[in-house]
């Protein structure tokens, strides 16, 4: 995998305005009612191209207007066949895909094998500058269509993709990857109609997808309206008439509107309201586990953090953090202290191993102080935790982490917070390797596989390995896990790789994040999927 930006690191701004009207077969009732619900939202960063959307707000819309080969079960997160009639392989490197018959885009165009192959080639191509291009990095020929920085593109299409029939195509990977089919529910792999390529600007102004909803209109900074598509052929037809996504720049305002009856659904309960939310909403408040983990990463490109003995310092810092107290007082138990580097939503069979971190994630002030001393002490006598101050409640928890470390070490200047004004500046400092101490590194899964929590973050030169940690033993275990044909064996091998992360304390796991939402009395059947996103198509409106 390549690239470093993903859903959790969403910037708030829009790169381009999109003004759309419903495409062929548009609005109308698809369930027992044509009633429309309203939901809080933020403007997407980019136009709604599947391979160019890598943040939560745009992702919400893609999940409503597109369906891919796989779809992640909204309850379990399991990758299930959607448009895939079959995905077959005998060697975990060569795959034959058969697309189900009878599917169309909302403009009436059939969804075929070419709909996928053309979309993937477009997404992978360097000249198209798609933010999700790295998702195609496993397919043979990616190095030719999307060379590393400074390289020249020498091919227009991926050599590992070939259309073999109206509904069949083959995929050859550059290396074995047994769970590759399970990644195909990610929006980057969605099919695209010919209209996308024939008149790209027109498509951007009027998106045509194949999901249960179609975009009716969008006014930047105000609202996007989606309406149920009557002719949608899937078995997950919308149970409402549509969704009006209302733009809010302050989640406190959205919460106030919810309580006042001016909004049906708010899916980001502000930290300041967590003490009152159950009294305000009762059982209309949701607090459910999501595939999100917060960690502290380290700048291994700085020799001070990569010298012998620093693993003890990192373990000591981890032991100095009172996760139980912070998640209870700051987050009102909407976070759960982390005991590994993945997420409970994976389940035991999917690779989550509660307690894998062991003693290194348990608060013990005396043990923390001893470990740091044995490791040679804090670099420069102090750690500075860097974070972006413009979103979330990062300042509160970073201050709490520093207070915990300072109390454990008996030094009120051992740890200080180092805020960066904006998310963009924060990311620039990371990519330019300017940080001299630990930094906030949240991760929201792209797809529910243990591989996605490990390889992009810790594999040498991987897409989101911002601290540039490198360990040959870890890399070898990941390669071996990817090549396993048996999923259970692959998971166990990935867990062995995770033990290497633990033994070196490559990053400090802090807590697993829950999804939170509140809704009005007009709604029923409201739930959040394992990605913390509302399952809009199942919501009923009275």
C-alpha positions as CSV (number, residue, x, y, z in Angstrom):
1,X,0.0,0.0,0.0
2,X,1.2,3.6,-0.7
3,X,0.0,7.0,0.3
4,X,-0.5,8.4,3.7
5,X,-3.8,10.2,3.9
6,X,-6.8,8.4,5.0
7,X,-10.2,8.9,6.6
8,X,-9.1,9.8,10.1
9,X,-6.8,12.6,8.9
10,X,-9.6,14.5,7.1
11,X,-9.0,18.1,6.4
12,X,-12.1,20.2,6.5
13,X,-11.9,22.2,3.3
14,X,-13.3,21.5,-0.1
15,X,-11.0,21.4,-3.1
16,X,-13.7,22.0,-5.7
17,X,-17.3,22.8,-5.7
18,X,-19.8,20.3,-6.8
19,X,-23.3,21.2,-7.9
20,X,-25.3,18.2,-9.0
21,X,-28.8,17.3,-9.9
22,X,-30.3,13.9,-9.9
23,X,-29.4,11.6,-12.7
24,X,-31.7,9.3,-14.7
25,X,-34.0,7.3,-12.5
26,X,-33.5,9.7,-9.6
27,X,-35.6,10.5,-6.5
28,X,-38.7,9.0,-5.1
29,X,-39.6,6.5,-2.5
30,X,-37.7,3.2,-2.2
31,X,-39.2,1.9,1.1
32,X,-42.5,2.1,3.0
33,X,-42.1,5.9,3.1
34,X,-40.8,8.7,1.0
35,X,-39.9,10.8,4.1
36,X,-36.5,12.4,4.0
37,X,-34.2,12.6,7.0
38,X,-31.6,15.3,7.8
39,X,-28.1,14.6,9.1
40,X,-25.1,16.6,10.1
41,X,-22.2,16.6,7.7
42,X,-19.1,18.4,6.5
43,X,-18.1,19.5,3.0
44,X,-16.0,16.8,1.3
45,X,-12.4,17.6,0.6
46,X,-12.6,16.6,-3.1
47,X,-15.1,16.0,-5.8
48,X,-16.8,12.6,-5.4
49,X,-14.5,10.5,-7.5
50,X,-14.1,7.1,-5.7
51,X,-10.4,7.0,-6.2
52,X,-10.0,10.6,-5.0
53,X,-12.0,10.6,-1.8
54,X,-10.1,9.5,1.3
55,X,-11.9,11.3,4.2
56,X,-15.0,10.6,6.2
57,X,-17.4,13.2,4.8
58,X,-17.0,12.3,1.2
59,X,-16.8,8.7,2.1
60,X,-20.3,8.9,3.6
61,X,-21.7,10.0,0.2
62,X,-19.7,7.4,-1.8
63,X,-21.2,4.6,0.4
64,X,-24.7,5.8,-0.5
65,X,-24.2,6.3,-4.3
66,X,-21.9,3.4,-5.1
67,X,-21.7,-0.4,-4.7
68,X,-18.5,-2.4,-5.4
69,X,-17.6,-6.0,-5.7
70,X,-17.7,-6.4,-2.0
71,X,-19.6,-4.6,0.8
72,X,-18.7,-4.6,4.5
73,X,-21.5,-5.9,6.6
74,X,-22.9,-3.0,8.5
75,X,-23.1,-5.1,11.7
76,X,-20.1,-7.3,11.6
77,X,-17.8,-5.5,9.2
78,X,-17.3,-8.8,7.3
79,X,-16.5,-8.4,3.6
80,X,-19.5,-9.9,1.7
81,X,-20.1,-10.3,-2.1
82,X,-22.0,-7.4,-3.5
83,X,-21.5,-7.1,-7.3
84,X,-19.1,-10.0,-7.2
85,X,-20.7,-13.2,-8.4
86,X,-17.3,-14.9,-7.7
87,X,-13.6,-14.1,-7.1
88,X,-11.5,-17.2,-7.6
89,X,-7.8,-17.9,-7.2
90,X,-5.6,-20.9,-6.9
91,X,-2.4,-19.2,-5.8
92,X,-3.4,-15.9,-4.0
93,X,-1.8,-13.9,-6.8
94,X,-3.9,-14.4,-9.8
95,X,-7.7,-13.7,-9.4
96,X,-10.6,-14.2,-11.8
97,X,-13.6,-11.9,-11.1
98,X,-17.1,-12.5,-12.4
99,X,-19.5,-9.6,-12.0
100,X,-23.2,-10.2,-11.3
101,X,-25.6,-9.8,-14.1
102,X,-28.5,-7.3,-14.0
103,X,-26.7,-4.4,-12.3
104,X,-26.9,-0.9,-13.9
105,X,-25.8,2.6,-13.1
106,X,-28.6,5.1,-12.3
107,X,-28.4,6.3,-15.9
108,X,-29.3,2.8,-17.2
109,X,-25.9,1.8,-18.4
110,X,-25.0,-1.8,-17.5
111,X,-22.3,-2.4,-14.9
112,X,-19.7,-4.7,-16.6
113,X,-16.2,-6.0,-16.1
114,X,-14.9,-2.9,-18.0
115,X,-16.7,-0.6,-15.6
116,X,-14.3,-1.9,-12.9
117,X,-11.1,-2.2,-15.0
118,X,-11.4,1.2,-16.5
119,X,-12.1,2.7,-13.1
120,X,-9.1,1.0,-11.5
121,X,-6.8,2.0,-14.3
122,X,-8.0,5.6,-14.0
123,X,-7.5,5.6,-10.2
124,X,-4.0,4.1,-10.5
125,X,-2.6,6.5,-13.1
126,X,-0.2,9.1,-11.9
127,X,-1.5,11.7,-14.4
128,X,-4.9,11.6,-12.8
129,X,-3.5,12.5,-9.4
130,X,-6.0,10.4,-7.4
131,X,-5.4,10.4,-3.7
132,X,-6.4,6.7,-3.3
133,X,-4.0,5.6,-6.1
134,X,-1.9,3.5,-3.7
135,X,-4.8,1.1,-3.2
136,X,-3.9,-0.3,-6.6
137,X,-0.3,-0.7,-5.6
138,X,-0.5,-4.5,-5.2
139,X,-1.6,-4.9,-8.9
140,X,1.1,-5.8,-11.3
141,X,2.3,-2.8,-13.4
142,X,1.6,-0.2,-10.8
143,X,5.2,0.9,-10.8
144,X,4.8,1.7,-14.5
145,X,1.5,3.7,-14.3
146,X,2.4,5.4,-10.9
147,X,6.2,5.5,-10.5
148,X,7.7,6.7,-7.2
149,X,8.3,10.4,-6.7
150,X,10.2,11.9,-9.7
151,X,9.7,8.9,-11.9
152,X,8.1,9.1,-15.4
153,X,4.9,7.3,-16.1
154,X,5.6,4.7,-18.8
155,X,2.2,2.9,-19.1
156,X,-1.4,4.0,-19.3
157,X,-2.9,0.9,-17.8
158,X,-2.1,-1.7,-15.2
159,X,-0.6,-4.8,-16.8
160,X,-2.2,-7.0,-14.1
161,X,-5.7,-6.1,-15.2
162,X,-7.4,-7.8,-18.3
163,X,-11.0,-7.9,-19.4
164,X,-11.8,-11.4,-20.5
165,X,-15.6,-11.1,-21.1
166,X,-18.6,-8.9,-20.6
167,X,-18.7,-9.8,-17.0
168,X,-15.3,-11.3,-16.3
169,X,-11.8,-9.8,-15.7
170,X,-8.5,-11.1,-14.3
171,X,-6.2,-9.5,-11.7
172,X,-2.6,-10.4,-11.3
173,X,-0.8,-9.0,-8.2
174,X,2.8,-8.2,-8.0
175,X,3.0,-10.5,-4.9
176,X,0.8,-13.0,-3.2
177,X,-2.0,-11.4,-1.0
178,X,-4.5,-14.0,0.1
179,X,-7.0,-11.5,1.6
180,X,-6.9,-9.2,-1.4
181,X,-10.6,-9.9,-2.2
182,X,-11.6,-8.6,1.2
183,X,-10.1,-5.1,0.4
184,X,-12.5,-4.7,-2.5
185,X,-15.3,-3.1,-0.5
186,X,-13.3,0.0,-0.2
187,X,-14.8,2.9,-2.3
188,X,-11.6,3.3,-4.3
189,X,-12.5,0.1,-6.1
190,X,-16.0,1.2,-7.1
191,X,-17.0,0.8,-10.8
192,X,-17.5,3.9,-13.0
193,X,-19.8,4.4,-16.0
194,X,-18.6,5.5,-19.5
195,X,-20.1,8.9,-18.7
196,X,-17.3,9.5,-16.2
197,X,-14.7,9.2,-19.0
198,X,-16.6,10.6,-22.0
199,X,-17.4,13.9,-20.3
200,X,-15.6,14.0,-17.0
201,X,-16.6,17.6,-16.1
202,X,-20.2,16.9,-16.7
203,X,-20.0,13.8,-14.5
204,X,-18.4,15.8,-11.7
205,X,-21.4,18.2,-11.9
206,X,-23.9,15.3,-12.0
207,X,-22.4,12.1,-10.5
208,X,-23.8,8.8,-11.8
209,X,-23.4,5.9,-9.5
210,X,-24.9,2.4,-8.9
211,X,-25.9,2.7,-5.2
212,X,-29.3,3.0,-3.5
213,X,-29.1,6.8,-3.6
214,X,-28.5,9.5,-6.2
215,X,-27.3,13.0,-5.6
216,X,-30.1,15.5,-6.3
217,X,-28.3,18.7,-5.4
218,X,-25.3,20.2,-3.6
219,X,-24.7,23.7,-2.4
220,X,-21.2,24.0,-1.0
221,X,-21.1,25.1,2.6
222,X,-24.8,24.4,3.0
223,X,-26.3,21.0,2.0
224,X,-26.2,17.9,-0.1
225,X,-29.5,16.3,-0.9
226,X,-29.6,12.6,-1.9
227,X,-32.8,10.8,-2.9
228,X,-33.5,7.1,-3.0
229,X,-33.2,5.5,-6.5
230,X,-36.3,3.5,-7.3
231,X,-34.7,1.2,-9.8
232,X,-31.8,0.2,-7.6
233,X,-31.4,-3.6,-8.0
234,X,-29.7,-4.5,-4.7
235,X,-31.2,-6.1,-1.7
236,X,-30.2,-3.1,0.5
237,X,-32.7,-0.6,-1.0
238,X,-33.1,2.6,1.0
239,X,-35.8,2.4,3.7
240,X,-36.4,6.1,3.5
241,X,-37.0,8.7,0.7
242,X,-33.6,10.3,1.0
243,X,-31.0,12.1,3.2
244,X,-30.3,15.8,3.4
245,X,-26.7,16.2,4.6
246,X,-26.5,19.6,6.3
247,X,-23.1,21.2,6.6
248,X,-21.9,22.2,10.1
249,X,-18.6,23.6,11.0
250,X,-19.2,23.2,14.8
251,X,-20.6,20.0,16.2
252,X,-21.9,21.8,19.2
253,X,-24.3,23.7,16.8
254,X,-25.4,20.4,15.3
255,X,-26.1,19.0,18.7
256,X,-28.1,22.1,19.6
257,X,-30.2,21.8,16.4
258,X,-30.8,18.1,17.2
259,X,-32.2,19.0,20.6
260,X,-34.3,21.8,19.1
261,X,-35.8,19.5,16.5
262,X,-34.1,21.1,13.5
263,X,-31.9,18.1,12.8
264,X,-32.7,14.3,12.7
265,X,-29.2,12.9,13.1
266,X,-25.9,14.1,14.5
267,X,-23.1,11.6,14.2
268,X,-20.4,13.5,16.1
269,X,-21.3,14.2,19.7
270,X,-19.1,17.0,21.0
271,X,-16.9,16.1,24.0
272,X,-18.4,19.0,25.9
273,X,-21.9,17.3,25.7
274,X,-20.9,13.8,26.6
275,X,-21.7,14.3,30.3
276,X,-25.3,15.3,29.4
277,X,-26.0,13.3,26.3
278,X,-27.8,10.3,28.0
279,X,-30.0,12.7,29.9
280,X,-30.8,14.6,26.8
281,X,-31.4,11.7,24.4
282,X,-31.8,8.5,26.5
283,X,-31.7,5.5,24.2
284,X,-31.5,7.7,21.1
285,X,-27.8,8.1,21.9
286,X,-25.4,5.6,20.3
287,X,-21.9,4.8,21.5
288,X,-20.5,1.9,19.6
289,X,-17.0,0.5,18.9
290,X,-15.4,1.6,15.7
291,X,-12.3,0.5,13.8
292,X,-10.3,3.5,15.0
293,X,-7.2,3.6,17.2
294,X,-5.3,6.5,18.6
295,X,-1.5,6.2,19.0
296,X,1.6,8.2,19.6
297,X,4.2,7.7,16.8
298,X,7.9,8.5,16.9
299,X,10.2,10.2,14.5
300,X,12.7,7.4,13.9
301,X,14.5,9.6,11.3
302,X,15.8,11.5,14.4
303,X,18.7,9.5,15.7
304,X,17.8,10.4,19.2
305,X,14.7,8.2,19.0
306,X,16.4,5.3,17.1
307,X,19.5,4.6,19.2
308,X,20.0,1.5,21.4
309,X,17.9,1.5,24.6
310,X,15.2,3.8,23.3
311,X,12.8,0.9,23.2
312,X,12.9,1.0,27.0
313,X,12.2,4.8,27.0
314,X,9.2,4.3,24.7
315,X,7.9,1.5,26.9
316,X,8.5,3.7,30.0
317,X,6.4,6.5,28.4
318,X,3.7,4.0,27.6
319,X,3.6,2.8,31.2
320,X,3.5,6.4,32.4
321,X,0.1,7.0,30.6
322,X,-3.0,6.4,32.7
323,X,-5.3,5.3,29.9
324,X,-8.1,4.3,32.2
325,X,-8.3,7.7,33.9
326,X,-8.0,9.7,30.7
327,X,-10.7,7.7,28.8
328,X,-13.0,8.0,31.8
329,X,-12.5,11.7,32.6
330,X,-11.8,13.3,29.2
331,X,-13.9,11.0,26.9
332,X,-16.6,9.8,29.3
333,X,-15.9,6.2,28.3
334,X,-16.4,6.9,24.5
335,X,-12.8,5.6,24.2
336,X,-11.5,2.2,25.5
337,X,-7.9,1.8,26.7
338,X,-5.9,0.0,24.0
339,X,-4.2,-3.3,24.7
340,X,-3.0,-4.0,21.2
341,X,-2.4,-2.1,17.9
342,X,-5.5,-3.1,16.0
343,X,-9.2,-2.7,17.0
344,X,-11.8,-4.9,18.8
345,X,-14.1,-4.6,15.8
346,X,-11.9,-7.1,14.0
347,X,-12.9,-9.8,16.5
348,X,-10.7,-12.6,17.6
349,X,-10.9,-14.4,14.3
350,X,-10.0,-11.2,12.4
351,X,-6.8,-10.6,14.4
352,X,-7.7,-8.6,17.5
353,X,-5.8,-10.0,20.5
354,X,-6.8,-8.3,23.7
355,X,-3.9,-7.9,26.1
356,X,-1.2,-8.4,23.4
357,X,0.5,-5.2,24.7
358,X,0.8,-6.8,28.1
359,X,2.4,-4.9,30.9
360,X,3.7,-2.2,28.5
361,X,0.2,-0.7,28.3
362,X,-0.6,-0.9,32.0
363,X,0.0,2.3,34.1
364,X,2.8,1.9,36.6
365,X,4.6,5.1,37.6
366,X,7.5,3.4,39.4
367,X,8.1,1.0,36.5
368,X,7.8,3.8,34.0
369,X,10.5,5.9,35.7
370,X,12.8,2.9,36.0
371,X,12.5,2.0,32.3
372,X,13.2,5.5,31.1
373,X,16.3,5.7,33.4
374,X,17.5,2.3,32.1
375,X,17.1,3.5,28.5
376,X,19.2,6.5,29.0
377,X,16.6,9.1,29.8
378,X,14.4,11.3,27.7
379,X,16.1,12.7,24.6
380,X,17.1,16.2,25.6
381,X,15.5,15.7,28.9
382,X,12.0,16.3,27.6
383,X,9.3,15.0,25.2
384,X,7.2,17.3,23.1
385,X,3.9,15.7,21.9
386,X,2.9,17.4,18.6
387,X,-0.8,17.5,17.5
388,X,-3.1,19.6,15.3
389,X,-5.2,22.0,17.4
390,X,-7.9,22.9,14.9
391,X,-10.1,19.7,15.1
392,X,-11.3,17.3,17.7
393,X,-10.4,17.4,21.4
394,X,-6.7,16.7,20.9
395,X,-5.4,19.4,23.2
396,X,-7.4,18.1,26.2
397,X,-6.1,14.5,25.8
398,X,-2.5,15.5,24.9
399,X,-2.4,17.7,28.0
400,X,-3.8,14.8,30.1
401,X,-1.2,12.4,28.7
402,X,1.6,14.9,29.5
403,X,0.2,15.4,33.0
404,X,0.2,11.6,33.5
405,X,3.8,11.3,32.3
406,X,4.9,14.3,34.5
407,X,3.2,12.9,37.6
408,X,4.8,9.5,37.0
409,X,8.3,10.9,36.5
410,X,8.0,13.5,39.2
411,X,8.9,16.3,36.8
412,X,6.3,18.8,35.6
413,X,8.4,19.6,32.5
414,X,9.2,16.1,31.4
415,X,6.4,16.3,28.9
416,X,4.9,19.3,27.2
417,X,2.3,19.6,24.5
418,X,3.3,21.2,21.1
419,X,0.2,22.3,19.2
420,X,0.2,23.0,15.5
421,X,-2.4,25.5,14.4
422,X,-3.9,23.6,11.5
423,X,-4.2,20.0,10.3
424,X,-2.5,20.9,7.0
425,X,0.5,22.4,8.8
426,X,0.6,19.4,11.1
427,X,0.7,17.0,8.1
428,X,3.3,19.2,6.4
429,X,5.6,19.0,9.4
430,X,5.2,15.2,9.5
431,X,5.9,14.7,5.8
432,X,8.8,17.1,5.9
433,X,10.3,15.2,8.9
434,X,10.5,18.3,11.1
435,X,9.2,16.7,14.3
436,X,11.6,16.0,17.2
437,X,9.3,14.0,19.5
438,X,6.2,11.9,19.6
439,X,3.1,13.0,17.6
440,X,-0.6,12.2,17.3
441,X,-1.2,9.3,14.9
442,X,-4.9,8.3,14.7
443,X,-5.8,5.5,12.3
444,X,-9.2,4.6,11.0
445,X,-9.3,1.3,9.1
446,X,-9.8,1.4,5.4
447,X,-11.1,-2.2,5.5
448,X,-11.6,-4.6,8.4
449,X,-8.3,-6.6,8.1
450,X,-5.5,-6.9,10.6
451,X,-3.2,-6.2,7.7
452,X,-4.6,-2.7,7.4
453,X,-3.7,-1.9,11.0
454,X,-0.1,-3.1,10.6
455,X,1.4,-2.9,7.1
456,X,0.5,0.7,6.1
457,X,1.8,2.0,9.4
458,X,4.9,-0.1,10.2
459,X,6.2,-1.8,7.1
460,X,9.5,-0.2,5.8
461,X,8.6,2.8,3.7
462,X,4.9,2.0,3.8
463,X,2.2,4.5,2.8
464,X,1.5,5.8,6.3
465,X,4.7,4.9,8.1
466,X,5.3,8.6,8.9
467,X,7.8,7.9,11.6
468,X,9.9,5.8,9.2
469,X,10.2,2.9,11.6
470,X,11.9,-0.1,10.0
471,X,12.4,-3.7,11.2
472,X,13.3,-6.5,8.9
473,X,11.7,-9.2,11.1
474,X,8.4,-7.3,11.0
475,X,8.6,-6.9,7.2
476,X,9.4,-10.6,6.7
477,X,6.5,-11.7,8.8
478,X,4.1,-9.4,6.9
479,X,5.3,-10.8,3.6
480,X,4.8,-14.3,4.9
481,X,1.3,-13.5,6.2
482,X,0.2,-11.9,2.9
483,X,1.4,-15.1,1.0
484,X,-0.6,-17.5,3.3
485,X,-3.5,-19.1,1.5
486,X,-5.3,-19.9,4.7
487,X,-6.8,-16.9,6.4
488,X,-6.5,-18.2,9.9
489,X,-2.8,-18.9,9.4
490,X,-2.3,-15.4,7.8
491,X,-4.0,-13.8,10.9
492,X,-1.7,-15.7,13.3
493,X,1.4,-14.6,11.3
494,X,0.2,-11.0,11.3
495,X,-0.1,-11.3,15.1
496,X,3.5,-12.4,15.2
497,X,4.4,-9.3,13.3
498,X,2.4,-7.3,15.8
499,X,4.4,-8.8,18.6
500,X,7.5,-7.3,16.9
501,X,5.8,-3.9,17.1
502,X,5.1,-4.5,20.7
503,X,8.6,-5.7,21.6
504,X,10.1,-2.5,20.1
505,X,7.2,-0.3,21.1
506,X,7.2,1.1,17.6
507,X,4.3,3.3,18.5
508,X,2.4,3.7,21.8
509,X,-1.2,2.5,21.6
510,X,-3.5,4.8,23.6
511,X,-7.2,3.9,23.1
512,X,-9.8,2.5,20.7
513,X,-12.3,5.1,19.6
514,X,-16.1,4.6,19.6
515,X,-18.5,6.1,17.1
516,X,-21.2,8.3,18.7
517,X,-24.4,9.6,17.4
518,X,-27.8,11.0,18.5
519,X,-31.1,11.1,16.7
520,X,-34.5,12.5,16.8
521,X,-37.8,10.8,17.7
522,X,-38.7,10.7,14.0
523,X,-36.1,8.1,13.3
524,X,-35.8,4.4,14.0
525,X,-33.4,1.6,13.1
526,X,-30.5,3.9,13.5
527,X,-27.1,2.4,13.9
528,X,-23.4,3.0,13.1
529,X,-21.3,0.6,11.1
530,X,-17.8,-0.6,12.2
531,X,-16.4,2.5,10.5
532,X,-18.5,4.8,12.8
533,X,-20.7,5.9,9.8
534,X,-24.5,5.8,10.0
535,X,-26.1,3.1,8.0
536,X,-28.3,5.6,6.2
537,X,-30.2,3.1,3.9
538,X,-31.6,1.2,6.9
539,X,-33.0,4.3,8.7
540,X,-36.7,4.6,8.8
541,X,-38.5,7.9,9.1
542,X,-41.9,8.2,10.8
